[in-house]
Amino acid sequence: MATYFSKVQCYIATMTNMQTASSHAVRAPLNSLAQWKALQSHCSQQANAHLRDMFKGDAARAKSLSIEGPGKMFMDYSKQRVTTQTMELLLSLADASGLRARIDAMFRGDKINVTEDRAVLHIALRAPRTSRIMVDGVDVVPSVHQVLDRMSAFADSIRSGAWKGHTGKRIRNVINIGIGGSDLGPAMAYDALCAYTARDISFRFVSNVDATDFAEKTRDCDPAETLFIVCSKTFTTLETMTNANTARDWALKGLGGDVAAVAKHFVAVSTNAEKVKAFGIDTANMFGFWDWVGGRYSMDSAIGLSTMVAVGPAAFKEMLGGFHEMDEHFRTTPFAKNLPVLMALVGIWNTNFLGAQTLAVLPYDQYLDRFSSYLQQLEMESNGKHVTLDGARVQWSTCPAVWGQPGTNGQHAFYQMIHQGTPLVPCDFIAFCEPLNPIGKHQDLLIANVLAQAEALAFGKTLSEVEAEGSAPWLAQHREFDGNRPTTTILCPKLTPATFGRLIALYEHKVFVQGTIWGINSFDQWGVELGKVLAQRIIPELSGAAPKPAHDSSTQQLIERYRAGRGR
């Protein structure tokens, strides 16, 4: 609770500084800008436009509304309900929103996370050694590479078998304990890069405070062969430390109770050396990161230690190189040819002018099974805000709900709603030319499906076309597809570590652009704090250790019902 209130005090102090600082420019409300109003007018003129007609009327549409970026990443957004005029108006809105200045400020190390008075420098995590990025007068790049070098040495020791457990056995199981960005990033990265991982070591991820998560992940593990990576910046995160202490008890029970065993079976990703040491972890095996790294942007920091152990330092370095390529593309490329900017602007159009409330991200690669879940946090925790940087209530829609799963499974689950349901659901399709597992005709069938789905969503099937096929009149309307459902297709050569890095950075910067235009802070998450504070208050009430609860009648009733169910 103390942490929460200190954050609140920091917020109040920072907002006071913002209000008094002469350099702080209050921006006009987004919906008052001439560029916004021009887009509203344009949208009303486009209300009845259909993608069928857009393609018929513009032979060059596919070429003019597609672009190639780093690593031959090809983005075709011609099946979005935009025209070249739409994009020109959106680009004008980006300029009016101060996007160029805010990009420069982020890369320069300015403290653009104003509510927490922090720089936003996940881009420094993948900067080459020769780069120079200053925060408070200090170049942070050398410290980033010091941590990366220590991570590499550690990863090599685990992969080679040089690191031995307490009983002298080699480590065969690595279990990452974290939550939020300390879990979603590493877990998703492991799945995405599984083809490149060491197959003689199992990798598992525990995040949920539900004991089932820990029990199932350790069920068939030998404590003598298991290493835990505990990821918590403060080493106080409730869920993470509950699981970490359970892991400690589990390991000691299987290793004869010798507390010296902890140092051989636990390492930490943290900045709290005192608590790490008290836990029993050798601080020489503590890997730090910085307050200018947000949790959901941290998978390429020390939080990615499990990823580096899994794929090896060389592949991890390749991944960082992919991140950096997209960073530089985003920083230097004119907006009209800039992948993250264009993707973000299309999203602005869909959310703020076409009224879409969700975004489906549909990767046609099983290795990206958890990619949509990862993006849920990246986008929704970043841009799920209702207050502008200036402290005013937002008067426009911000973040859509992000969801999805890999094709072709989704086609047999929820695509029916996307095709014929009443909500408008824009889709991002992600596919790769070359498979990592070239078996038979699987890849051709996979790509045929993604292309067919995008085509069907765009153009649909008219009633006259259905009737011409001989469908009975009473059935024809059921088989009609309106089409005009917007999609973007991202086609890459192959899912390599570098491609993976580019893809994550693409979405990171897309989120940044949208947050800038919406005028919100994409780098804090005050919305998650209140629930944490209330949970700390309720915990002792559940056991009966605290006085009778004093909550609303519903919460109090549920507490009493739970206590009765546990015989308390």
C-alpha positions in Angstrom: 0.0 0.0 0.0 2.9 2.3 0.8 4.1 1.8 -2.8 0.7 2.8 -4.1 0.5 6.0 -2.1 4.1 7.0 -3.0 3.1 6.6 -6.6 0.1 8.8 -6.0 2.2 11.4 -4.3 4.7 11.3 -7.2 1.8 11.7 -9.6 0.4 14.8 -7.8 3.9 16.3 -7.6 4.6 15.7 -11.2 1.2 17.1 -12.3 1.9 20.2 -10.3 5.3 20.5 -12.0 3.6 20.1 -15.3 1.2 22.8 -14.6 3.8 25.3 -13.4 6.6 24.4 -15.9 6.9 27.1 -18.6 8.0 24.5 -21.1 4.8 22.5 -20.8 2.5 23.3 -23.8 -1.2 22.5 -23.3 -2.5 21.0 -26.6 -5.8 21.9 -28.1 -8.4 19.1 -27.7 -8.0 16.6 -30.4 -11.6 16.9 -31.6 -11.2 20.7 -31.9 -8.4 20.4 -34.5 -9.2 21.4 -38.0 -7.6 18.2 -39.2 -10.0 16.1 -37.0 -13.0 17.9 -38.3 -11.8 17.4 -41.9 -11.6 13.7 -41.2 -15.1 13.7 -39.8 -16.4 15.4 -43.0 -14.5 13.0 -45.1 -15.9 10.1 -43.2 -19.5 11.2 -43.8 -18.8 11.5 -47.5 -17.3 8.0 -47.4 -20.2 6.5 -45.4 -21.6 4.4 -48.3 -18.3 3.6 -50.0 -17.6 -0.1 -50.4 -14.2 -1.8 -50.9 -15.6 -3.5 -54.1 -16.1 0.0 -55.6 -12.8 1.3 -54.3 -10.9 -1.4 -56.0 -12.9 -1.1 -59.2 -12.3 2.6 -59.3 -8.6 2.5 -58.7 -6.4 0.1 -60.6 -3.3 1.2 -58.6 -5.0 0.9 -55.2 -3.1 -2.2 -54.0 0.2 -0.7 -54.9 -0.4 2.7 -53.5 -1.8 1.4 -50.2 1.0 -1.1 -49.4 4.5 -0.7 -48.3 7.7 -2.7 -47.6 9.7 -2.1 -44.4 12.8 -3.5 -42.8 13.6 -7.2 -43.4 11.2 -7.2 -46.4 8.2 -6.9 -44.1 5.4 -6.2 -46.5 2.2 -4.5 -45.2 -0.8 -4.4 -47.5 -3.5 -2.1 -46.1 -5.4 -1.7 -49.3 -8.3 -3.7 -47.9 -8.8 -1.1 -45.2 -11.7 1.3 -45.8 -9.4 4.2 -46.7 -8.4 6.1 -49.8 -5.3 8.0 -50.6 -7.2 11.1 -49.5 -8.0 9.4 -46.2 -4.4 8.7 -45.6 -3.4 12.3 -46.5 -5.9 13.6 -43.9 -4.7 11.2 -41.3 -1.0 12.2 -41.9 -2.0 15.8 -41.5 -3.6 14.9 -38.2 -0.4 13.2 -37.1 1.6 16.3 -37.9 -0.9 18.5 -36.0 -0.7 16.2 -33.0 3.1 16.9 -32.7 4.1 13.3 -33.5 7.5 14.3 -34.9 8.5 16.2 -31.8 7.3 13.4 -29.5 9.2 10.8 -31.4 12.4 12.9 -31.2 11.7 13.4 -27.4 11.4 9.7 -26.8 14.6 8.8 -28.6 16.4 11.8 -27.0 15.6 10.4 -23.5 13.3 13.2 -22.4 10.9 12.2 -19.6 7.8 11.9 -21.7 6.2 9.6 -19.1 5.1 12.8 -17.2 2.9 11.1 -14.6 5.8 9.1 -13.3 8.5 11.6 -14.3 10.4 9.0 -16.3 12.1 8.6 -19.7 10.7 6.0 -22.1 13.6 4.1 -23.5 12.8 0.6 -24.4 14.6 1.5 -27.6 17.9 1.7 -25.6 17.5 -2.0 -24.7 18.4 -2.9 -28.4 20.7 0.0 -29.2 24.1 -1.0 -30.5 27.2 -0.5 -28.3 28.2 2.5 -30.4 24.9 4.3 -29.7 24.7 7.1 -27.2 21.4 7.8 -25.3 21.4 10.2 -22.4 19.2 10.2 -19.3 19.9 12.8 -16.7 23.3 13.4 -18.2 24.3 9.7 -18.2 24.7 7.6 -21.3 22.6 4.5 -20.5 23.9 2.3 -23.4 27.0 1.0 -21.6 25.0 -0.2 -18.7 22.5 -2.0 -21.0 25.3 -3.9 -22.6 26.9 -4.7 -19.3 23.7 -6.5 -18.3 23.4 -8.2 -21.8 27.0 -9.5 -21.4 26.2 -10.9 -17.9 23.0 -12.5 -19.3 25.0 -14.0 -22.1 27.6 -15.6 -19.8 24.8 -16.9 -17.6 22.8 -18.3 -20.5 25.9 -20.1 -21.9 26.6 -21.6 -18.5 23.1 -23.1 -18.3 23.0 -24.3 -21.9 26.5 -25.9 -21.7 25.8 -27.6 -18.4 28.6 -25.8 -16.7 26.1 -24.5 -14.1 25.2 -27.3 -11.7 22.4 -27.5 -9.2 23.0 -28.1 -5.5 23.4 -31.8 -5.9 25.7 -31.5 -8.9 23.0 -32.3 -11.5 22.7 -30.3 -14.7 19.7 -27.9 -15.0 17.0 -29.5 -17.2 14.0 -27.2 -16.3 13.9 -23.4 -16.3 10.8 -21.9 -14.8 10.2 -18.1 -15.1 8.1 -16.6 -12.3 6.6 -13.2 -13.0 3.4 -11.5 -14.0 2.2 -9.0 -16.5 5.1 -7.9 -18.7 7.4 -10.1 -16.7 5.5 -13.1 -17.9 3.6 -12.3 -21.1 6.7 -11.2 -23.0 9.0 -14.1 -22.1 6.2 -16.7 -22.4 5.2 -15.4 -25.8 8.8 -15.1 -27.0 9.5 -18.7 -26.0 6.5 -20.0 -28.1 7.4 -17.7 -31.0 11.0 -18.7 -31.1 10.5 -22.3 -30.1 12.0 -23.6 -33.3 15.3 -22.0 -32.3 15.4 -23.2 -28.6 17.5 -25.7 -26.8 15.4 -28.9 -26.8 17.3 -30.5 -24.0 15.9 -28.0 -21.5 12.2 -27.5 -20.7 11.0 -23.9 -20.2 7.9 -23.1 -18.2 6.2 -19.9 -17.0 4.3 -19.4 -13.8 2.3 -16.2 -13.3 -1.1 -16.8 -11.8 -1.4 -16.7 -8.1 -3.8 -19.5 -8.4 -1.8 -22.4 -6.9 -2.8 -24.6 -9.9 -0.4 -22.7 -12.1 2.6 -23.6 -9.9 1.4 -27.1 -9.2 1.0 -28.0 -12.8 4.2 -26.4 -14.0 6.3 -28.2 -11.4 4.4 -31.5 -11.3 7.0 -33.6 -13.3 10.1 -31.6 -12.4 13.0 -32.7 -10.2 14.0 -29.9 -7.9 17.7 -31.0 -8.3 17.4 -30.2 -12.1 15.2 -27.1 -11.8 16.2 -23.4 -12.0 13.7 -20.6 -11.2 14.1 -17.1 -12.6 12.2 -14.7 -10.4 11.2 -11.5 -12.2 10.1 -8.6 -10.0 11.7 -5.2 -10.2 11.0 -4.4 -6.5 10.9 -8.1 -5.4 7.6 -7.2 -3.7 5.0 -8.0 -6.4 2.3 -9.9 -4.6 1.6 -12.6 -7.1 5.2 -13.1 -8.1 6.6 -13.3 -4.6 3.8 -15.6 -3.4 4.8 -18.0 -6.2 8.5 -17.4 -5.6 8.2 -18.3 -1.9 6.2 -21.4 -2.8 8.9 -22.4 -5.3 11.5 -21.9 -2.6 9.6 -24.2 -0.2 9.1 -26.7 -3.0 12.8 -26.7 -3.9 14.1 -26.9 -0.4 11.7 -29.8 0.4 13.2 -31.7 -2.5 16.8 -30.8 -1.7 17.0 -31.8 1.9 16.2 -28.4 3.4 19.7 -26.9 3.0 19.1 -23.2 2.4 22.4 -22.9 0.6 20.6 -24.7 -2.3 18.6 -21.6 -3.0 21.6 -19.9 -4.6 22.0 -22.8 -7.0 18.4 -23.0 -8.1 17.2 -19.3 -8.1 18.3 -16.2 -9.9 16.6 -12.8 -9.9 15.6 -10.1 -12.4 15.3 -7.2 -10.0 16.8 -4.0 -8.7 16.2 -4.7 -4.9 19.5 -6.3 -3.9 18.5 -6.3 -0.2 15.4 -8.4 -0.7 17.0 -10.6 -3.3 19.8 -11.5 -0.8 17.3 -12.0 2.0 15.5 -14.6 -0.2 18.8 -16.5 -0.5 19.8 -15.6 -4.0 23.4 -14.6 -4.7 23.3 -11.0 -5.8 26.0 -11.9 -8.4 23.1 -13.6 -10.1 20.7 -10.6 -10.0 20.1 -9.0 -13.3 18.8 -5.4 -13.2 16.9 -3.1 -15.4 15.8 0.5 -15.2 12.8 2.7 -14.3 12.7 3.9 -17.9 11.7 0.4 -19.0 7.9 -0.3 -18.6 7.0 -3.8 -17.8 5.1 -4.4 -21.1 8.1 -3.1 -23.0 10.7 -5.1 -21.2 10.9 -8.5 -23.0 14.2 -7.5 -24.5 15.7 -6.4 -21.2 16.9 -8.8 -18.4 13.2 -9.9 -18.2 14.1 -11.8 -21.4 16.7 -13.9 -19.5 14.7 -17.1 -20.0 14.4 -16.2 -23.7 18.2 -15.9 -24.0 18.7 -19.2 -22.1 16.2 -20.8 -24.5 17.5 -19.5 -27.8 21.1 -18.7 -26.9 22.9 -15.3 -26.9 23.5 -15.2 -30.7 19.8 -15.6 -31.6 18.8 -13.1 -28.8 21.3 -10.7 -30.3 19.7 -11.3 -33.7 16.3 -10.5 -32.2 17.6 -7.3 -30.7 18.9 -6.4 -34.2 15.4 -6.8 -35.6 14.0 -4.5 -32.9 16.6 -1.9 -33.7 16.0 -2.0 -37.4 12.3 -1.2 -36.8 13.3 1.5 -34.3 15.5 3.2 -36.8 12.8 2.8 -39.5 10.3 4.5 -37.2 12.7 7.2 -36.2 14.0 8.2 -39.6 11.4 7.3 -42.3 8.9 9.9 -43.5 5.5 9.3 -42.1 3.9 8.5 -45.5 6.3 5.5 -45.8 6.6 4.6 -42.1 5.1 1.2 -41.2 4.2 1.9 -37.5 2.8 5.3 -38.3 0.6 4.0 -41.2 -0.6 1.1 -39.1 -1.5 3.4 -36.2 -3.3 5.9 -38.5 -5.4 3.1 -40.0 -6.3 2.1 -36.4 -7.3 5.7 -35.6 -9.5 5.8 -38.7 -11.2 2.5 -37.7 -11.6 3.4 -34.0 -12.5 7.1 -34.1 -14.3 7.5 -37.4 -15.7 4.1 -38.3 -16.6 3.2 -34.7 -14.8 -0.1 -34.4 -14.4 -1.1 -30.7 -12.1 -4.1 -31.1 -9.1 -5.3 -33.1 -8.6 -8.9 -34.1 -4.9 -9.9 -34.5 -4.8 -13.2 -36.4 -1.3 -14.7 -37.0 -1.2 -17.6 -39.4 1.6 -19.3 -37.6 1.2 -21.6 -34.7 4.4 -20.3 -33.1 2.6 -17.0 -32.5 -0.1 -18.7 -30.5 0.3 -16.2 -27.6 1.0 -13.1 -29.7 -2.6 -11.7 -29.4 -2.5 -12.2 -25.6 0.8 -10.3 -25.5 -0.7 -7.4 -27.6 -3.6 -7.2 -25.2 -1.4 -5.9 -22.5 0.8 -3.9 -24.8 -2.1 -2.0 -26.3 -4.8 -2.1 -23.7 -2.6 -1.3 -20.7 -0.8 1.4 -22.7 -3.7 3.2 -24.3 -6.7 2.2 -22.1 -6.9 5.7 -20.7 -9.6 8.3 -20.1 -7.5 11.3 -19.2 -5.2 13.4 -21.5 -1.7 14.4 -20.7 -3.1 17.8 -19.8 -5.4 16.2 -17.2 -8.6 16.7 -19.1 -11.3 14.0 -19.6 -10.9 12.3 -23.0 -13.8 13.1 -25.3 -13.0 10.5 -28.0 -12.5 6.7 -28.1 -9.0 5.5 -27.3 -7.9 1.9 -27.2 -9.9 -0.9 -28.9 -10.1 -4.3 -27.2 -7.5 -6.5 -28.8 -8.1 -10.2 -29.2 -7.5 -13.2 -31.6 -5.8 -16.5 -32.0 -3.8 -18.2 -34.8 -5.5 -19.2 -38.1 -6.8 -21.5 -39.2 -8.3 -22.4 -35.7 -10.0 -19.1 -35.4 -11.8 -19.7 -38.7 -13.8 -22.5 -37.0 -14.5 -20.4 -33.9 -15.2 -16.7 -34.3 -14.7 -15.8 -37.9 -18.5 -16.2 -38.4 -19.0 -13.1 -36.3 -16.3 -11.2 -38.2 -17.9 -12.0 -41.5 -21.6 -11.7 -40.8 -22.0 -10.3 -37.3 -23.2 -6.8 -36.5 -19.9 -5.4 -34.9 -17.3 -4.0 -37.2 -14.1 -5.9 -36.4 -10.9 -4.7 -38.2 -8.3 -7.5 -38.5 -4.5 -7.7 -38.7 -3.5 -10.9 -40.6 0.2 -11.9 -40.1 1.8 -14.6 -42.3 5.1 -15.9 -43.5 6.2 -17.0 -46.9 8.7 -19.7 -45.8 7.6 -22.2 -43.1 9.8 -23.3 -40.2 8.5 -26.8 -40.6 8.2 -27.5 -44.3 6.0 -30.6 -44.4 3.9 -31.4 -47.5 1.5 -28.8 -48.7 0.7 -27.3 -45.3 2.1 -23.9 -45.9 0.3 -23.4 -49.2 -2.9 -24.4 -47.6 -2.2 -22.0 -44.7 -1.4 -19.0 -46.9 -4.4 -19.8 -49.2 -6.6 -19.5 -46.1 -5.2 -16.2 -44.9 -5.5 -14.7 -48.4 -9.0 -16.1 -48.9 -10.2 -14.7 -45.6 -9.0 -11.2 -46.3 -10.5 -11.3 -49.7 -13.9 -12.6 -48.4 -14.0 -10.0 -45.7 -13.3 -7.2 -48.1 -15.6 -8.1 -51.0 -18.2 -10.5 -49.5 -20.8 -12.0 -51.7 -23.9 -10.2 -52.9 -27.4 -11.4 -52.8 -27.5 -11.6 -56.6 -24.4 -13.7 -56.6 -25.9 -16.1 -54.1 -29.1 -16.3 -56.1 -27.2 -16.9 -59.4 -25.7 -20.0 -57.8 -29.1 -21.4 -57.5 -29.7 -20.9 -53.8 -33.4 -21.0 -52.7 -34.8 -17.5 -52.1 -35.5 -18.2 -48.5 -31.8 -19.3 -48.0 -30.1 -16.6 -50.1 -30.1 -13.9 -47.4 -28.4 -16.3 -45.0 -25.6 -16.9 -47.4 -25.1 -13.3 -48.4 -21.9 -11.6 -47.1 -21.8 -7.8 -46.9 -18.1 -7.6 -47.1 -16.5 -4.2 -46.6 -14.8 -5.5 -43.4 -11.4 -3.9 -43.1 -8.2 -5.9 -42.9 -4.4 -5.4 -43.1 -2.1 -8.2 -44.1 1.5 -8.3 -43.0 3.6 -10.8 -45.0 7.2 -11.5 -44.0 9.7 -13.9 -45.5 10.2 -16.1 -42.4 9.7 -16.1 -38.7 13.3 -15.6 -37.6 14.5 -14.0 -34.4 15.1 -10.8 -36.3 11.7 -10.8 -37.9 10.2 -11.4 -34.5 12.0 -8.4 -33.1 10.8 -6.2 -36.0 7.2 -7.4 -35.5 7.1 -6.6 -31.8 8.7 -3.2 -32.4 6.2 -2.5 -35.1 3.3 -2.8 -32.6 5.2 -1.0 -29.8 5.6 2.1 -32.0 2.1 1.8 -33.4 0.9 2.1 -29.8 3.1 5.1 -29.2 1.7 6.9 -32.3 -1.9 6.3 -31.3 -1.2 7.4 -27.8 0.4 10.6 -29.1 -2.6 11.4 -31.3 -5.1 10.7 -28.6 -3.1 12.9 -26.3 -2.7 10.3 -23.5 0.3 8.8 -21.6 0.9 5.3 -23.0 3.5 4.6 -20.4 1.8 4.5 -17.0 -0.9 2.2 -15.6 -2.6 3.8 -12.7 -5.7 1.9 -13.4 -4.3 -1.4 -12.0 -3.3 0.1 -8.7 -6.6 0.5 -6.9 -7.5 -3.2 -7.2 -4.1 -4.1 -5.7 -4.6 -1.8 -2.7 -8.1 -3.3 -2.0 -6.8 -6.8 -2.4 -4.2 -6.2 0.4 -7.0 -5.0 2.6 -9.2 -8.0 1.9 -6.5 -10.7 2.3 -6.6 -10.7 6.2 -10.4 -10.3 6.2 -10.7 -13.7 4.3 -8.8 -15.5 7.1 -10.6 -13.8 9.9 -7.4 -12.2 11.2 -8.9 -8.7 10.6 -11.9 -7.2 12.1 -15.3 -7.7 10.5 -15.1 -6.4 6.9 -16.5 -3.0 6.1 -17.3 -3.0 2.4 -20.3 -2.5 0.2 -23.0 -5.1 0.9 -22.1 -7.2 -2.1 -18.4 -7.5 -1.3 -19.1 -8.1 2.3 -21.6 -10.8 1.5 -19.1 -12.6 -0.8 -16.3 -12.4 1.9 -18.6 -14.0 4.4 -19.7 -16.6 2.0 -16.1 -17.5 1.2 -15.2 -17.7 4.9 -18.1 -20.0 5.5 -17.1 -22.1 2.6 -13.6 -22.5 4.1 -15.0 -23.2 7.6 -13.8 -19.9 9.0 
